[in-house]
Amino acid sequence: MQRTLRRLAALVLVVALAAASALTTASHAGTAPAGPAFRLEQLPGLEFSAPVWVGGAPGSGDTFYVVEQGGTIWSVNGTVRQRFLNLSRITLVSGEQGLLSMAFATDYATSGRFYVYFINRAGNGEVRQYRASRGRVVAGSGRVVITVPLSPPVATNHNGGNLWATRGGLLFLSIGDGGGGGVEVMNSQRMDRLMGKLIRIAPRATGGYVIPRSNPFFGRRGARREIYALGLRNPWRYSIDGATGDIWIGDVGQNEHEEVDRLRAGAPAGANFGWPRMEGNELFSGSVRLASGTRYARPVFDYERPNGECSITGGVVYRGPVQSLRGHYLYTDLCTSTIVAYDPATGRQTTHAGANGIVHFGAVAGGSVLVASVTEGSIFRIVDA
């Protein structure tokens, strides 16, 4: 989880420093108009163990779902929660490993299909498909969609971890490069490996998957046809804006820069975001060559880490009821207690009070956005200030 859990011990000290700067401020000097006005409202009566994902499902109304790293998924309505699925027996939990995310098919209201991504007992990434009916998982409905060899890893971090289902039955998955502090592994630029990539597949209802022929490397010899974009280090969280179709990716750097990448809808697929040649907008290792036949894509923006920042948590483009926030891309850094709102129209960023240890932003009914804090075990809702 982008060096997530191995940094938690140091997080308490960082939070104390960050709290002093957690007021709403403009990132540009001068007399620019005030940015969007919002705050976090903690959902009462709900506590979880290391929640790493939160979000809604099509047709589920006010019910939302919380994924715990240890392997449990909860369905929540108001202050009532029920165990939805327990995968703890097949999930490896160590460092950044565990049950990392889920996604609901766009026709979930009728098909009941949903997907989970976790690190299995063999240490590999695994996507499974399940089916639910009347709010309960159908016994025996689990099917393996894809197993991703996370080898050779350097550490237990950089597993990636986000799923996203789109119309037409397509499923995206982000996969990290396997860890390490630099160029120990070159997975992100190797076309024969899925690590350090964003992949796109079409799951079969009976298990397994097919590869869309429109994937950018479908016909390339020696390349994994599942690859949609490459050159990523650990894209722990990304999102697809339902209003535009753009894909926004928060990707981790090494010592200097964190970055946000954007794949515009309709633009040629197959973008190469540069790791480990590039870290943000800066050259990281001049000895690294980008995979031949790929197109380098600069980040939308990057940021340095002067105030204890350590690991970006990519977020979502807000489309909910807080009018001043609509159209802004939200993100945070694990080691701060702030949320940043980025306006794609102007490039302006504003920093707002947030919470400790935010690891996920998830949309629910009506476009509202919930926020999961892995350190506090709490879920928050973004509301008007």
N, C-alpha and C positions, 0 to 999 in steps of 0.2 A: 504494500500500500504506500508506495513512494517513500520508502524508509519510515513508514508510519510508526509501527509499534516500538521499534528500537529507539525512537526519539522521545517516547512518552516520559521517560524518567527525567529528561531535561526540560520537559514542557512547562513544568510548574514555575521554574525560574523565568522562562521566556514570557509566560503569560503575565507575570508581575510587571515586567518591563513594557509589554505591549498594552496593558490596560491603560497606561497613562496616555497613550496615543489613540485610544479607541473612540474618539469623538468624530463626528461627521466633518470631514474636511475635503476641500477640493484639491486634486492632485496638481492643478496648474495655478501658478500664482496670478495675482491680479484681482479684478473685480468681476470674475465670471459669475453668472447666476448660480444660485444654490442648486445642488444636485437633487436626485430623487430622495424622497423622505419616506423611510421605513424603519421598522425595528423588528427584533425577534421576540416572539411570545412563546414561552415554554408551554408545551401541552401538559396539563396537570394530570397527576395520578398515573404517570407512565414512566417506568424505568426499565432499561434494558442492559444486557451484558455485551459490551463492545458492539454497538450497532454500527454497521458499515454501509447500509443502503436503506433508503426509504422511498416509497412512491405509491402511486395508485395504479389501478387496473381498469381498462375500458369496461364500462357498464357496471362498475362496483359502487357507484355513488360515493358516500362519505367514508366507506371502508378504505383503509390503506394498509400497506404491508411494510414490515421492518425485518431486515436481514441481520442476524447476529453472526459475527465472525466464527463463533464456535460451531455453527451448523444448524441453527434453528431459525425458522421464518415464522413470524407472527402476523396474524390479521388483526387489525385494530379498528374499532368503531367507537368513537367517543373515548371513554375511559375503560372500555371493555376490550380485552385482548384474548385471542385464542391461538393455540399452537396450530399453525397451518401445515408445516412440514418440518420434520426433524431429520437432518442428514449428518448428525454428529458422528455416527458410527463409520461413515465412509469418508469423512473429511479430515485432512491433515492440518492441524492448527499449530503453527510455530512461526514466530516472527510475523511476517506479513502474509503468511499462508492461512488458509481457512476458506469458509464460504464467503464469497466476495461480492456477488450481485445476483440479480434476477431481472427478467424482462417478461412482459406479457405480450402474447400475440395480439395484433391489432383487432382480430376477431374473437378475442377472449370471451366476450359476452355470450357468444354462441358455441365456440369450439372448446373453451376452457383450457386451451393450451398455454403453458408458460415454460420458461427456461431458467436454469440456474447455472452459475459458474462457480466452481470450487476447485481446490487443490486436493486431489485424491490421495489415498494412502501410499501410492507409489511415488508421490511427489510431482505428478503431472497435472496440468490443467485439464479440467473436464467440464463439458457442457452436457447437461441432461435436460430432457423434455419430460414434463408431467402434464396431467390433465386434471382439472378440477370440475366438480359439479355441485351446485347449490352451496358454494363456499367451502367445500371440503375436497381434499385431494383424493382422486380415485385410486384405491389400492391396486398396486401392480401396474400402474400406468407409466412408470419411469422407463425411459429409453435413453441410451447414450447417443448423443448427436455427434460429438467430436471429442477426441482426446488429443491434447497438445503436449508433446514432449517438451518439458522445460529443461533442456539439457543442451550443452553443459552449463549449468548455473554456477555462479561464483558464491552465491549466498542464498538465503531464503527469501530475499526481497525481489522486487521488480517482476512480479507475476502479472502485471496489468490488472485487469479485473472488471471491466464493464461490458454489459450486454445491452443491445438496443434492437428491438424488433420494428420492422417497417412494413408498410403495405406491400402486398405481393408475396408475403411469406418469407421475406429476407431477414437475416439475423446478422448483426455486426458484433464483433468481439475484439476488444483491445488486449494485447499481450505484451508484457514487458520483455526486456532484453536479457534477463537472468542475473542481474546484479553486478557488483563490482564497482570500482571507482573510476574507470576510464575505458581503456581499449583492451582489457583482458580478454573479452569476447567480442566478436564482430557480428553478433547475431542480427543486429538491426539492418546491416547492409548485405546480409546473405540471403539470396533469393530462394535458396533451397530450404530455408527454415521459416517458421511462422513467428518466431520470437522477435520482439521489437517492431511489431506490425499492427495494423488495423486490418482485420479480415472480414470478408462478407461471404456468407453461405446461405443456402436455402434448406432448412431442416425438413426431413421426411417425417410424416406422421407416425411411421412405424420404426423410426430411429435412423441414424445416419443422416446424410445430407447430399445434396447435389451442389455443384458450383455454377453460379450464373455465368453464361457465356459472355456477358457484358463486363465481367471483371477485367481489369486492365492487362493482366499478365496471363490470361486464359490460354493463349496460343504460344507463349514463350517457352522455349525448351530450357529445361533445368530450373524453372521457377515454379514455386508453389502457386497454383492457380487461385487459391483462396485469397491471396494478398490483394488488399484494396489500397493501402498506403503503407509506407515504410519509413525507416530512419527515425523511429521513436525510441525513447529510453524506457520510460514507464508511464504510459498513458492511463493512469489509475482511473480517471474519470473524464468522459467526454459526453456530449449530448447532441441530438439532432433537433434543430429548431423546426417545429411543426409548421410554422408560418412561412418559412423560406426554403426549408430542406437543407440548409447549411449545417455542416458538422463542425462543432467547436471542441477542441481537444486541449486539455491541460496536460503538459508534459514536463517531467522532472529534469532538472539539470544536474550538474555535479557539484562544483564548489562556488560558482559565480552567478548563474542565471537560471531562472525558471521561465517557461514560455507558454504562450497560448497560440495554438494553430487553428486555422480555419480552412475547411474544404467547402468552397462555394458550390451550391447546387448547380448542375449543368456544366461545371468546369471539368476538364479532363481528369479522370481518376489516375491513380498511380503516382501521386505526389510523394516525394522523398524529403522528409523534414530534417535530414542531415546528420543525426547522431550516428557515430561519435566523431565525425569531422567537425560538426558545428554544435555549439552549446548556445541556445538562443540565437542572437545575431552575431556572435563572436566565434572565431575559429578556435576549436578545442584541440584538434590534432591534425596538423597539416600532412601527416604521413598517411592519413586515411583517405581512400578514394571512395566516392559514392558509387553504388551499384550501377554498372553500365546500362545505358538505355532508360534511365529514370530521370525524372524532372524534379530539380531541387525547388522547394517551396519555403520561403522565409516565414517566420512566425508573424502573426498579426502584431504582437508586441511581446517583449520579454521584460523581466525586472531583475534587478540585483537584490542582494540580501544584506542590507546594512544594519537592519534592526532585529536580527535574530530569526528572519524568515528561513525556512528550511526545505519546504516541499509543497508545491502547488496542489490544490484541490480544484480541478476543473468543475465548472458548474453548468448553469442553464441560461438560455435567453428567457427572460421573464415575460410571460404573457397573461398574468393574472389580474386580480382586481385592484392592485395598487397602481393607480393610473400614472403617477410620476415615474414609476419604475419600468413601465412597459417598454419592451425593445432593448433593455439593457442586459448585457451579459454579466452574470454574477459569478465570482470565484473567490477563493480565499487561499491562505497558506496555513498548513497544519500548525505551525509554531507561532501563529498570531491569534488574537481573539477579535479579528476584524473581518469584514466582508467588503469586497471591492465591487463597485458597479461600473462597468465599462459601456460607454455609449458608442456603438459602431458608427453612428452618423457623424460624430464629431471627433472621436478618438479620446474624449475626455473621460477621466476616471475619478471617482470619488470614493473615499474610504469611510466605512460606517462601523459602528459598534456591532460585534457579533457574539461568538461564544468560543470556548476553548475546544480545540481538537475537532473541528468540523472536517468530515471526510466525505460528505455527500449532500447534494442538493437534488430533491426529487419533486416532480410535479404531481399534483393530485387533481381531483375533480374541480372544474372551474378555473384551472390554470394556477391555483394557489401553489406555493412552493414550500415544502418542508425541508428542514435541515437536520442532519444527524450528527451528533457529537459522540465520537468514540470514547473520549475521556470522561465525559460527564454521564454517559449512558442515557442521554435525554434527546427528545425530539422537539424542534422548535418550528413555528410557523412564521413566515414573513408577512407582516401586517403593516397598515398605515402607521406612520409615526404619530 
